[in-house]
Amino acid sequence: MDAGVLSNATTLGQCQILLQIDKEDVALIAKRLEVSPAQILDDRATAPVVLLAVKPQSAPALFGELKPFLAPGQVVVSIMAGVTIGAVQSGLGHEAVVRVMPNTPAQIGLGMNVYYAAPAVSAAQLRGVEALLQASGQALAVASEDAIDAATAISGSGPAYVFFFAEHWMQAALKLGFTADQAEQLVQQTLTGATALWKHQRVPVATLREQVTSKGGTTAAALEHFQQRAIGQHLEEGIDRAYRRAKELGR
Ligand SMILES: NC(=O)c1ccc[n+]([C@@H]2O[C@H](COP(=O)([O-])OP(=O)(O)OC[C@H]3O[C@@H](n4cnc5c(N)ncnc54)[C@H](OP(=O)(O)O)[C@@H]3O)[C@@H](O)[C@H]2O)c1
């Protein structure tokens, strides 16, 4: 999560919510807004929203750094995978915490942001956080922290599943004689077109698959092989492993 959302920031107020993402970004924000990095860091106590975006393993150190600065009226937004709201609240001594699971397409405004807020978060604070999340894509509120761990496995890590599938799809294209550029064009446009058709047609995705699959045809040959190798089952098992890993990270 970094520079993509920055491009929407036009005032110091908007930028301060990003100050905990990346030291380099603090410098980038300061240069862009012609202020000293120190002025941005000195405002840690006044930014309406403080976004925690370090690796889960770096959270304890960050809590120690940040705790002295936080003021009662601020809302803390954490995107750290697996780190529970309770851990953030006790680490920072601060109750108003929203846990968010974004994903990397947020960098181009096509993110999927799933969030859950602690009871101490006011309605006004939550509206502010929702506006922030909608600036980078779609935002979905869920009813439990467990659902955030589940979203981590579905949409948080999801882009990597698509890229992993695309890598092997392109390998298959190369083996069939296409150049690397042609392989990328065929796979990228097919992914873009298939997803857009799915959104446009508003029919179950299985129906769209069946529309491409005629009995004894080429698609059926590939899908039969995927089923025989239990590709679908392995995919579901892998995603369940991601969910369990999110739980482990929170312990
Ligand atoms: N990448 C994803 O797809 C994704 C999706 C959803 C959620 N997340 C969550 O987003 C968080 C960041 O992931 P990432 O992949 O973007 O990691 P990353 O590239 O390592 O970014 C973390 C940044 O935080 C900086 N940092 C570390 N400790 C700091 C501190 N005490 N004060 C200020 N900055 C500090 C690091 O700076 P240095 O490099 O100088 O240490 C680094 O630039 C993780 O908690 C992850 O679970 C990631």
The ligand as an ORCA input file, in Angstrom:
! r2SCAN-3c Opt
* xyz 0 1
  N       0.935     -6.160      0.146
  C      -0.328     -6.576      0.184
  O      -0.899     -7.138     -0.764
  C      -1.149     -6.335      1.447
  C      -2.540     -6.531      1.396
  C      -3.249     -6.287      2.557
  C      -2.622     -5.896      3.726
  N      -1.268     -5.731      3.708
  C      -0.634     -5.333      4.962
  O       0.011     -4.087      4.694
  C       1.141     -3.993      5.577
  C       2.333     -3.554      4.742
  O       2.599     -4.581      3.838
  P       3.612     -4.276      2.623
  O       3.647     -5.493      1.809
  O       3.288     -2.984      2.001
  O       4.983     -4.134      3.494
  P       6.259     -3.223      3.191
  O       6.436     -3.046      1.719
  O       7.351     -3.807      4.002
  O       5.831     -1.779      3.813
  C       5.938     -1.537      5.189
  C       6.620     -0.174      5.304
  O       6.561      0.238      6.674
  C       7.815      0.846      6.966
  N       8.022      0.762      8.410
  C       8.393     -0.310      9.161
  N       8.457      0.039     10.469
  C       8.128      1.379     10.510
  C       8.002      2.340     11.563
  N       8.225      1.970     12.832
  N       7.628      3.606     11.255
  C       7.371      3.970      9.977
  N       7.471      3.113      8.916
  C       7.849      1.842      9.194
  C       8.831     -0.010      6.243
  O       9.992      0.779      6.076
  P      11.378     -0.006      5.893
  O      11.235     -0.768      4.601
  O      12.351      1.113      5.848
  O      11.490     -0.919      7.100
  C       8.114     -0.260      4.915
  O       8.385      0.768      4.004
  C       1.331     -5.357      6.246
  O       0.851     -5.294      7.582
  C       0.454     -6.283      5.426
  O      -0.072     -7.324      6.232
  C      -0.512     -5.924      2.626
*
